[in-house]
Amino acid sequence: MFEESDAILTLPGGIGTLEELIEVLSWARLALHRKPIIVLNLNGFWTPLQQLFEHVVSQGFADKELLNDTVFVSSVEEVFPAAEQQLLRAKA
């Protein structure tokens, strides 16, 4: 599925969803792909994860690029514009 995708979209979900998200983020940090990673944060579902990412960066355990690799959006309407922006960023 990953090979056929143009972008990664994470919806609210359970531990399997979280595991898949962390895996593609790890691949991005290892420069194995430059696909947009969008997290649909409906009703603040992923806000604690977003805060955890910010905390990990602020404590020096991850580079600030982690926050650039992952785009959190709060509505379905924001998904495609965010993915397009990430694709443009990846080409730069």
C-alpha positions in Angstrom: 0.0 0.0 0.0 2.8 2.4 0.9 4.5 2.0 -2.5 1.2 2.9 -4.3 0.5 6.0 -2.3 1.3 9.6 -3.0 0.7 10.7 0.5 0.0 9.3 4.0 -3.3 10.3 5.7 -3.8 9.3 9.3 -7.4 9.2 10.6 -8.4 8.8 14.2 -7.7 5.2 15.2 -6.1 2.8 17.6 -2.7 1.4 18.3 -2.3 -0.1 14.8 -2.9 3.3 13.3 -0.4 4.9 15.6 2.2 2.2 14.8 1.8 2.8 11.1 2.1 6.5 11.5 5.3 6.2 13.5 6.7 3.8 11.0 6.2 6.2 8.0 7.5 9.1 10.1 10.6 7.0 10.9 11.1 6.3 7.2 10.8 10.0 6.4 13.4 10.9 9.1 15.7 8.3 7.5 15.1 9.9 4.1 13.5 6.8 2.7 10.6 8.8 1.3 9.4 12.4 1.0 5.6 11.7 0.8 3.4 14.1 2.7 2.3 12.9 6.1 -1.1 14.4 7.1 -2.8 13.7 10.4 -6.5 14.4 10.5 -7.0 15.7 14.0 -10.8 15.5 14.1 -12.2 16.9 17.3 -8.7 17.1 18.7 -8.3 13.3 18.7 -4.5 13.6 17.9 -3.8 16.7 19.9 -2.0 14.8 22.7 0.2 13.2 20.0 1.0 16.5 18.5 1.9 17.8 21.9 4.1 14.7 22.5 6.0 15.4 19.2 6.6 19.0 20.3 7.8 17.8 23.7 10.2 15.3 22.1 11.6 18.0 20.0 11.8 20.5 22.8 13.7 18.0 24.9 16.2 17.4 22.2 15.3 13.8 21.3 14.2 14.7 17.8 15.1 17.3 15.2 12.6 20.1 14.5 12.1 18.5 11.1 9.8 16.0 12.8 7.3 18.8 13.2 7.7 19.7 9.5 7.4 16.1 8.4 4.0 15.8 10.0 1.1 18.2 9.3 -1.9 18.1 11.6 -5.1 19.4 10.2 -8.5 19.7 11.9 -10.9 19.2 9.0 -11.3 17.1 5.9 -11.2 20.2 3.8 -7.7 20.9 4.9 -6.3 17.5 3.8 -5.6 18.1 0.1 -4.2 21.7 0.5 -1.9 20.4 3.2 -0.7 17.5 1.1 -0.1 19.8 -1.9 1.9 22.1 0.3 4.0 19.2 1.6 4.6 18.0 -2.0 5.8 21.4 -3.0 8.1 21.5 0.0 9.5 18.1 -0.8 10.4 19.2 -4.4 12.2 22.3 -3.1 
